[in-house]
Amino acid sequence: MFSCPGRVNIIGEHTDYHHGYVFPAPVSQAIYFAIYPNTVNKYRFYAYNLEETFETSTDNVEKCKTGWANYLLGSIF
């Protein structure tokens, strides 16, 4: 199981790698990511706070219409 705390950049979005000023601040939300192998060749995601499920094949990972699932799919690439 993994977790990643939420944050926002008050100023300086995308400037940290250009040596500009940034001011990140924490937020009270986080992403928790639990991984467990299965035998059906599918990724299954569940958004606890939204009570929504997303499922896709492991053979064809691509951007989807379920916005929150794209954050998790992006970590697979």
C-alpha positions as CSV (number, residue, x, y, z in Angstrom):
1,M,0.0,0.0,0.0
2,F,1.2,3.4,-0.9
3,S,0.0,6.9,-0.1
4,C,0.8,10.3,-1.5
5,P,-0.2,13.5,0.4
6,G,-2.1,16.2,-1.5
7,R,-0.5,19.6,-2.2
8,V,-1.2,22.8,-4.2
9,N,1.2,25.4,-5.5
10,I,0.0,28.8,-4.4
11,I,2.5,30.5,-6.8
12,G,5.0,29.1,-9.2
13,E,3.2,26.3,-11.0
14,H,5.8,24.6,-13.3
15,T,8.5,27.1,-12.4
16,D,10.5,25.0,-9.9
17,Y,12.4,23.2,-12.7
18,H,13.1,26.6,-14.3
19,H,14.6,27.9,-11.1
20,G,11.7,30.1,-10.2
21,Y,9.9,30.7,-6.9
22,V,7.4,28.2,-5.7
23,F,5.1,28.1,-2.7
24,P,3.6,24.7,-2.2
25,A,1.1,24.1,0.5
26,P,-0.3,20.8,1.9
27,V,-4.0,20.0,1.6
28,S,-6.0,17.5,3.7
29,Q,-6.6,15.0,0.9
30,A,-4.3,12.2,-0.2
31,I,-4.2,9.3,-2.6
32,Y,-3.9,5.8,-1.2
33,F,-2.9,3.1,-3.6
34,A,-3.1,-0.6,-2.7
35,I,-1.7,-3.2,-5.1
36,Y,-2.6,-6.8,-5.1
37,P,-2.0,-9.3,-8.0
38,N,-5.0,-11.0,-9.7
39,T,-5.5,-13.6,-12.4
40,V,-7.9,-11.8,-14.6
41,N,-5.5,-9.3,-16.3
42,K,-7.5,-6.2,-15.2
43,Y,-6.7,-3.2,-13.1
44,R,-9.5,-2.4,-10.7
45,F,-9.6,1.0,-8.9
46,Y,-12.0,2.2,-6.2
47,A,-12.5,5.9,-5.2
48,Y,-13.5,5.6,-1.6
49,N,-14.7,9.2,-1.2
50,L,-16.7,9.0,-4.4
51,E,-17.9,5.4,-4.0
52,E,-17.0,4.8,-7.6
53,T,-15.3,1.9,-9.3
54,F,-13.1,1.8,-12.4
55,E,-11.9,-1.3,-14.3
56,T,-9.7,-1.7,-17.4
57,S,-7.7,-4.4,-19.1
58,T,-3.9,-4.6,-18.4
59,D,-3.4,-5.1,-22.1
60,N,-4.6,-1.7,-23.2
61,V,-3.9,1.1,-20.7
62,E,-4.9,4.5,-22.0
63,K,-6.5,7.7,-20.9
64,C,-10.1,7.3,-19.9
65,K,-13.2,9.4,-19.3
66,T,-13.1,8.8,-15.5
67,G,-10.9,11.7,-14.5
68,W,-9.8,10.4,-11.1
69,A,-8.7,7.1,-12.5
70,N,-6.3,8.8,-14.9
71,Y,-4.1,9.7,-11.9
72,L,-3.7,6.1,-11.1
73,L,-3.3,5.0,-14.7
74,G,-0.6,7.5,-15.1
75,S,1.5,5.9,-12.4
76,I,1.4,2.6,-14.3
77,F,3.2,4.0,-17.4
